[in-house]
Amino acid sequence: MTEHREGRDGTVSEFGKLVNLTPKQLQDWLEREESKAAGQHPGGGESTGHASGRRIVELLRTPKSDLSDEDVAHMRKVNGYIRRHLAQRPSGDVTDTTWRHSLMNWGHDPLKDG
């Protein structure tokens, strides 16, 4: 089922605003131990966020016109995760926190915000 155009465009636009790491920045981050340690690790393997980060790198490199419905669905998942996680910001300095590291796996560095 093809998503309504406004919904699709809105999802892609929001993704472009919420994901504030470049593909290179995200790819470099995903190589770091802090990235690999953050998030939920189902079955002891790669975390959900780390796997999502690898997919986000691909999405950021895909021309908008080439995005599939599945790509846009993942963008919607990323948007929701980032919004929910930002609402749970802990107090104090978040520079070296699992909260920030998890968000960065999803393509968003909260230290880049305003």
C-alpha positions as CSV (number, residue, x, y, z in Angstrom):
1,M,0.0,0.0,0.0
2,T,1.4,3.3,-1.0
3,E,1.4,6.0,1.6
4,H,-0.4,9.3,1.0
5,R,2.0,11.7,-0.6
6,E,1.8,14.4,2.1
7,G,2.4,11.7,4.8
8,R,5.4,10.4,2.8
9,D,6.8,13.9,2.2
10,G,6.2,14.9,5.9
11,T,8.0,11.7,7.1
12,V,11.0,12.4,4.8
13,S,11.1,16.0,5.8
14,E,11.0,15.3,9.5
15,F,13.7,12.6,9.1
16,G,15.9,15.2,7.4
17,K,15.4,17.5,10.4
18,L,15.8,15.0,13.2
19,V,18.7,13.0,11.8
20,N,21.4,15.6,12.3
21,L,24.5,13.5,11.7
22,T,25.9,13.2,8.2
23,P,26.3,9.7,6.7
24,K,30.1,9.9,7.3
25,Q,29.6,11.1,10.9
26,L,27.1,8.3,11.6
27,Q,29.2,5.7,10.0
28,D,32.3,6.8,12.0
29,W,30.2,6.8,15.2
30,L,28.9,3.3,14.5
31,E,32.5,2.0,14.5
32,R,33.1,3.2,18.1
33,E,32.8,0.9,21.2
34,E,30.4,3.4,22.8
35,S,28.0,3.0,19.9
36,K,28.2,-0.8,20.0
37,A,27.6,-0.9,23.8
38,A,24.5,1.4,23.7
39,G,20.9,0.2,23.4
40,Q,19.0,-3.1,23.6
41,H,20.9,-6.2,22.4
42,P,18.3,-8.8,21.5
43,G,19.8,-12.3,21.9
44,G,23.1,-10.7,22.8
45,G,23.9,-9.6,19.3
46,E,23.9,-6.2,17.6
47,S,21.7,-3.6,19.3
48,T,18.5,-2.5,17.6
49,G,19.7,1.1,17.4
50,H,23.1,0.1,16.0
51,A,21.4,-1.9,13.2
52,S,19.1,1.0,12.6
53,G,22.1,3.3,12.3
54,R,23.5,1.2,9.5
55,R,20.2,1.4,7.7
56,I,20.0,5.2,8.3
57,V,23.5,5.6,6.6
58,E,22.0,3.9,3.5
59,L,18.8,6.1,3.7
60,L,20.8,9.3,3.9
61,R,22.7,8.3,0.8
62,T,19.6,7.4,-1.2
63,P,18.1,10.0,-3.5
64,K,14.6,11.0,-2.2
65,S,13.0,9.8,-5.5
66,D,14.5,6.3,-5.0
67,L,13.1,5.8,-1.5
68,S,10.8,2.7,-1.2
69,D,7.7,2.5,1.0
70,E,9.8,0.3,3.3
71,D,12.5,3.0,3.5
72,V,9.9,5.6,4.4
73,A,8.4,3.2,7.0
74,H,11.9,2.9,8.6
75,M,12.2,6.7,8.5
76,R,8.9,7.0,10.4
77,K,10.3,4.5,13.0
78,V,13.5,6.6,13.4
79,N,11.4,9.8,13.7
80,G,9.3,8.3,16.5
81,Y,12.3,6.9,18.3
82,I,14.2,10.2,18.3
83,R,11.1,12.2,19.4
84,R,10.4,9.8,22.3
85,H,14.0,9.6,23.4
86,L,14.4,13.3,23.3
87,A,11.4,13.7,25.6
88,Q,13.3,11.5,28.2
89,R,16.4,13.7,28.4
90,P,18.2,13.2,31.7
91,S,19.2,16.2,33.8
92,G,22.8,17.3,33.8
93,D,25.6,16.9,31.3
94,V,24.6,14.3,28.7
95,T,27.9,14.3,26.9
96,D,29.1,10.8,27.8
97,T,25.8,9.1,28.6
98,T,24.2,6.0,27.2
99,W,21.1,8.2,26.5
100,R,23.1,10.3,24.1
101,H,25.0,7.3,22.6
102,S,21.7,5.5,21.9
103,L,20.3,8.6,20.2
104,M,23.4,8.9,18.1
105,N,23.0,5.3,16.9
106,W,19.7,6.5,15.5
107,G,21.4,9.5,13.7
108,H,20.7,12.3,16.2
109,D,23.3,14.0,18.4
110,P,21.4,16.0,21.0
111,L,24.6,18.2,21.6
112,K,24.0,19.6,18.1
113,D,20.6,21.0,19.1
114,G,20.3,24.8,19.4
